[in-house]
Amino acid sequence: MKILIVDDEPRIARGVQKYFEQAGFTVSTAFDGLTGLEKARRESPDLIVLDLMLPGMDGLDVCRTLRRESDVPIIMLTARVEETDQLIGLELGADDYITKPFSPRMLVARARAVLRRAQASTHAESTTVYRAGELRLLVEARRCLLGDTEINLTPTEFELLRALMRQPGRVFSRMQLLSAAELGAYEGFERTVDVHIHNLRHKIEADPAHPRYIITVFGVGYRFEKAP
């Protein structure tokens, strides 16, 4: 497995690199956004650890550009404590975020969790296809189709949608949805469910403001509506 670490603090980047290498990963580093973007395109890593504050091209711009080109899993690092900055990163397609200072061991654990979600297709049955109207989720192929249009989902979005489509009509709390999607229950991650659902709606709903598939159950969470 190849990890790309993009952080403008060499001490942090090399410290994290050491932990990933001890865990058996191949690691490369970049210390600015443009170099990180070039390495991501050239090396095709399995996961990117991306700092939010970078010289030249910041992490949000790097994430935005990468999401137009691929669905590589991204963990965002941020020294900012404002929730807005963290949510913006998730809205752009990051799969998870960690606030500095952080434990390198925890970062490796979070990376393993994100990678497991990205590789879940190897454990799925080939016949598993969920359908609702024009929406189809092909589990083994990790594909989402809306009619004949391919919908690019991040690993986290895919797992959330799979959990919802697997039990249409069931009302999930946010914690129940995290559990059903096997995303873990890291501190602070529960509130990011809303951001991922927001992103999903903009990808699969004709009118995200009046969703047809993913319905909000106020005061509780979400349910998937299979009927047209």
LINWOBEL-V950513 format. One record per residue. RES is the residue in three letters. SS is DSSP state (~ for helix, > for strand, _ for the rest). BURIAL is 1 if it has 9 or more other C-alpha atoms within 8 Angstrom, else 0. D_CENTER is the distance of its C-alpha to the mean C-alpha in Angstrom with 1 decimal. Layout:
[[RES SS BURIAL D_CENTER] [RES SS BURIAL D_CENTER]]
This chain:
[[MET _ 0 17.5] [LYS > 1 17.2] [ILE > 1 15.4] [LEU > 1 15.8] [ILE > 1 16.4] [VAL > 1 17.0] [ASP _ 1 19.1] [ASP _ 1 22.5] [GLU _ 0 24.0] [PRO ~ 0 25.3] [ARG ~ 0 26.2] [ILE ~ 0 22.7] [ALA ~ 1 21.3] [ARG ~ 1 24.1] [GLY ~ 1 23.9] [VAL ~ 1 20.2] [GLN ~ 1 21.2] [LYS ~ 0 24.0] [TYR ~ 1 21.9] [PHE ~ 1 19.5] [GLU ~ 1 22.7] [GLN ~ 0 24.4] [ALA _ 0 21.6] [GLY _ 0 22.3] [PHE _ 1 19.8] [THR > 1 21.0] [VAL > 1 20.1] [SER > 1 20.8] [THR > 1 20.7] [ALA > 1 21.1] [PHE _ 1 22.5] [ASP _ 1 21.9] [GLY ~ 1 19.5] [LEU ~ 1 21.6] [THR ~ 1 22.2] [GLY ~ 1 18.5] [LEU ~ 1 17.8] [GLU ~ 0 20.9] [LYS ~ 1 20.0] [ALA ~ 1 16.5] [ARG ~ 0 18.5] [ARG ~ 0 21.3] [GLU ~ 0 19.9] [SER _ 0 16.8] [PRO _ 1 15.0] [ASP _ 1 12.8] [LEU > 1 10.5] [ILE > 1 11.1] [VAL > 1 11.9] [LEU > 1 12.7] [ASP > 1 15.2] [LEU _ 1 15.4] [MET _ 1 19.2] [LEU _ 1 20.5] [PRO _ 0 23.9] [GLY _ 0 24.4] [MET _ 1 21.0] [ASP _ 1 18.7] [GLY ~ 1 15.1] [LEU ~ 1 14.1] [ASP ~ 0 16.2] [VAL ~ 1 14.9] [CYS ~ 1 11.3] [ARG ~ 1 12.9] [THR ~ 0 15.0] [LEU ~ 1 12.5] [ARG ~ 1 10.5] [ARG ~ 0 14.0] [GLU ~ 0 14.8] [SER _ 0 12.0] [ASP _ 1 8.7] [VAL _ 1 8.8] [PRO > 1 6.0] [ILE > 1 6.5] [ILE > 1 7.7] [MET > 1 9.9] [LEU > 1 13.4] [THR > 1 15.8] [ALA _ 1 19.4] [ARG _ 0 19.6] [VAL _ 0 19.9] [GLU _ 0 19.7] [GLU ~ 0 17.0] [THR ~ 0 17.1] [ASP ~ 1 15.8] [GLN ~ 1 12.8] [LEU ~ 1 12.1] [ILE ~ 1 12.7] [GLY ~ 1 10.1] [LEU ~ 1 7.4] [GLU ~ 1 9.6] [LEU _ 1 9.6] [GLY _ 1 6.0] [ALA _ 1 4.9] [ASP _ 1 2.2] [ASP > 1 5.8] [TYR > 1 9.3] [ILE > 1 12.7] [THR > 1 16.0] [LYS _ 0 18.9] [PRO _ 0 21.1] [PHE _ 0 19.1] [SER _ 0 20.1] [PRO ~ 1 19.4] [ARG ~ 0 19.6] [MET ~ 0 16.9] [LEU ~ 1 14.6] [VAL ~ 1 15.5] [ALA ~ 0 14.9] [ARG ~ 0 11.4] [ALA ~ 1 10.8] [ARG ~ 0 12.7] [ALA ~ 1 10.7] [VAL ~ 1 7.3] [LEU ~ 1 9.9] [ARG ~ 0 11.6] [ARG ~ 1 9.0] [ALA ~ 1 8.9] [GLN _ 0 12.7] [ALA ~ 0 13.5] [SER ~ 1 15.5] [THR ~ 0 18.2] [HIS ~ 0 19.0] [ALA _ 1 19.2] [GLU _ 0 22.5] [SER _ 0 23.3] [THR _ 0 24.8] [THR _ 1 21.8] [VAL > 0 21.3] [TYR > 1 20.6] [ARG > 1 22.5] [ALA > 1 23.1] [GLY _ 0 25.3] [GLU _ 0 23.9] [LEU > 1 20.4] [ARG > 1 19.8] [LEU > 1 17.0] [LEU > 1 18.1] [VAL _ 1 16.6] [GLU _ 1 18.1] [ALA _ 0 17.4] [ARG _ 1 13.8] [ARG > 1 15.1] [CYS > 1 15.1] [LEU > 1 18.5] [LEU > 1 20.1] [GLY _ 0 23.7] [ASP _ 0 23.9] [THR > 0 20.9] [GLU > 0 17.8] [ILE > 1 14.6] [ASN _ 0 11.7] [LEU _ 1 8.5] [THR _ 1 5.0] [PRO ~ 1 5.2] [THR ~ 1 4.2] [GLU ~ 1 6.3] [PHE ~ 1 8.6] [GLU ~ 1 9.4] [LEU ~ 1 10.1] [LEU ~ 1 12.2] [ARG ~ 1 13.9] [ALA ~ 1 14.9] [LEU ~ 1 16.4] [MET ~ 1 18.1] [ARG ~ 0 19.5] [GLN _ 0 21.5] [PRO _ 1 22.5] [GLY _ 0 24.5] [ARG _ 0 23.3] [VAL _ 1 22.4] [PHE > 1 19.5] [SER > 1 19.3] [ARG ~ 1 16.0] [MET ~ 1 16.7] [GLN ~ 0 17.9] [LEU ~ 1 14.8] [LEU ~ 1 12.7] [SER ~ 1 15.5] [ALA ~ 0 15.9] [ALA _ 1 12.3] [GLU _ 0 12.9] [LEU _ 1 10.0] [GLY _ 0 12.8] [ALA _ 1 14.4] [TYR _ 0 13.9] [GLU _ 0 16.1] [GLY _ 0 14.7] [PHE _ 1 11.5] [GLU ~ 1 13.4] [ARG ~ 0 14.0] [THR ~ 1 10.4] [VAL ~ 1 10.6] [ASP ~ 0 12.9] [VAL ~ 1 10.6] [HIS ~ 1 8.1] [ILE ~ 1 11.5] [HIS ~ 1 12.9] [ASN ~ 1 10.6] [LEU ~ 1 11.2] [ARG ~ 1 14.9] [HIS ~ 1 15.2] [LYS ~ 0 14.2] [ILE ~ 1 16.3] [GLU _ 1 19.0] [ALA _ 0 22.2] [ASP _ 0 22.6] [PRO ~ 1 19.6] [ALA ~ 0 22.1] [HIS ~ 0 23.9] [PRO _ 1 21.3] [ARG _ 1 22.8] [TYR _ 0 20.2] [ILE > 1 18.1] [ILE > 1 20.8] [THR > 0 20.7] [VAL > 1 23.2] [PHE _ 0 24.4] [GLY _ 0 24.7] [VAL _ 1 22.9] [GLY > 1 19.4] [TYR > 1 18.6] [ARG > 1 20.2] [PHE > 1 19.9] [GLU _ 1 23.0] [LYS _ 1 24.1] [ALA _ 0 27.4] [PRO _ 0 27.7]]
